[in-house]
Amino acid sequence: MRLPVQRAVEVCPVEVAVSVLGGTWKLTLIKHLAEGERRFGELGRLVPLANRKTLTRQLRELEEDGVLVRTVHPEVPPRVEYALTDLGRSLMPVVAAMDAWGGHFAQVSGLVAATGDEQTTV
């Protein structure tokens, strides 16, 4: 467990969650990993605004906190896959609720216009 998470434990459970999940792209990565194992390049394509350094750091922090597991396959070149742990999968109701709320917020804020089941950015 990372030191910021250990310190957050002394404050309150909300701070623990923020310490583990707060950070650029972490919740988005968890959302994409809910669909199954993903390779680094695939995650990079799914989160195109994230640079490689940030993506690597966020994935390492999530791994250190036990939210995901990184598997290196002994091949040349090495194949690395990321998958959620049971602890990571337990976040899915939270991520789904945040995803729904974010879509609602964007819609009521006029950032997107609903067109049937799809949303279009305006």
Secondary structure as a PSIPRED ss2 file (coil, helix, strand):
# PSIPRED VFORMAT (PSIPRED V4.0)

   1 M C   1.000  0.000  0.000
   2 R C   1.000  0.000  0.000
   3 L H   0.000  1.000  0.000
   4 P H   0.000  1.000  0.000
   5 V H   0.000  1.000  0.000
   6 Q H   0.000  1.000  0.000
   7 R H   0.000  1.000  0.000
   8 A H   0.000  1.000  0.000
   9 V H   0.000  1.000  0.000
  10 E C   1.000  0.000  0.000
  11 V C   1.000  0.000  0.000
  12 C C   1.000  0.000  0.000
  13 P H   0.000  1.000  0.000
  14 V H   0.000  1.000  0.000
  15 E H   0.000  1.000  0.000
  16 V H   0.000  1.000  0.000
  17 A H   0.000  1.000  0.000
  18 V H   0.000  1.000  0.000
  19 S H   0.000  1.000  0.000
  20 V H   0.000  1.000  0.000
  21 L H   0.000  1.000  0.000
  22 G C   1.000  0.000  0.000
  23 G C   1.000  0.000  0.000
  24 T C   1.000  0.000  0.000
  25 W C   1.000  0.000  0.000
  26 K H   0.000  1.000  0.000
  27 L H   0.000  1.000  0.000
  28 T H   0.000  1.000  0.000
  29 L H   0.000  1.000  0.000
  30 I H   0.000  1.000  0.000
  31 K H   0.000  1.000  0.000
  32 H H   0.000  1.000  0.000
  33 L H   0.000  1.000  0.000
  34 A C   1.000  0.000  0.000
  35 E C   1.000  0.000  0.000
  36 G C   1.000  0.000  0.000
  37 E C   1.000  0.000  0.000
  38 R E   0.000  0.000  1.000
  39 R E   0.000  0.000  1.000
  40 F H   0.000  1.000  0.000
  41 G H   0.000  1.000  0.000
  42 E H   0.000  1.000  0.000
  43 L H   0.000  1.000  0.000
  44 G H   0.000  1.000  0.000
  45 R H   0.000  1.000  0.000
  46 L H   0.000  1.000  0.000
  47 V C   1.000  0.000  0.000
  48 P C   1.000  0.000  0.000
  49 L C   1.000  0.000  0.000
  50 A C   1.000  0.000  0.000
  51 N C   1.000  0.000  0.000
  52 R H   0.000  1.000  0.000
  53 K H   0.000  1.000  0.000
  54 T H   0.000  1.000  0.000
  55 L H   0.000  1.000  0.000
  56 T H   0.000  1.000  0.000
  57 R H   0.000  1.000  0.000
  58 Q H   0.000  1.000  0.000
  59 L H   0.000  1.000  0.000
  60 R H   0.000  1.000  0.000
  61 E H   0.000  1.000  0.000
  62 L H   0.000  1.000  0.000
  63 E H   0.000  1.000  0.000
  64 E H   0.000  1.000  0.000
  65 D C   1.000  0.000  0.000
  66 G C   1.000  0.000  0.000
  67 V C   1.000  0.000  0.000
  68 L E   0.000  0.000  1.000
  69 V E   0.000  0.000  1.000
  70 R E   0.000  0.000  1.000
  71 T E   0.000  0.000  1.000
  72 V E   0.000  0.000  1.000
  73 H E   0.000  0.000  1.000
  74 P C   1.000  0.000  0.000
  75 E C   1.000  0.000  0.000
  76 V C   1.000  0.000  0.000
  77 P C   1.000  0.000  0.000
  78 P C   1.000  0.000  0.000
  79 R E   0.000  0.000  1.000
  80 V E   0.000  0.000  1.000
  81 E E   0.000  0.000  1.000
  82 Y E   0.000  0.000  1.000
  83 A E   0.000  0.000  1.000
  84 L E   0.000  0.000  1.000
  85 T C   1.000  0.000  0.000
  86 D H   0.000  1.000  0.000
  87 L H   0.000  1.000  0.000
  88 G H   0.000  1.000  0.000
  89 R H   0.000  1.000  0.000
  90 S C   1.000  0.000  0.000
  91 L C   1.000  0.000  0.000
  92 M H   0.000  1.000  0.000
  93 P H   0.000  1.000  0.000
  94 V H   0.000  1.000  0.000
  95 V H   0.000  1.000  0.000
  96 A H   0.000  1.000  0.000
  97 A H   0.000  1.000  0.000
  98 M H   0.000  1.000  0.000
  99 D H   0.000  1.000  0.000
 100 A H   0.000  1.000  0.000
 101 W H   0.000  1.000  0.000
 102 G H   0.000  1.000  0.000
 103 G H   0.000  1.000  0.000
 104 H H   0.000  1.000  0.000
 105 F H   0.000  1.000  0.000
 106 A H   0.000  1.000  0.000
 107 Q H   0.000  1.000  0.000
 108 V H   0.000  1.000  0.000
 109 S C   1.000  0.000  0.000
 110 G C   1.000  0.000  0.000
 111 L C   1.000  0.000  0.000
 112 V E   0.000  0.000  1.000
 113 A E   0.000  0.000  1.000
 114 A E   0.000  0.000  1.000
 115 T E   0.000  0.000  1.000
 116 G C   1.000  0.000  0.000
 117 D C   1.000  0.000  0.000
 118 E E   0.000  0.000  1.000
 119 Q E   0.000  0.000  1.000
 120 T E   0.000  0.000  1.000
 121 T E   0.000  0.000  1.000
 122 V C   1.000  0.000  0.000
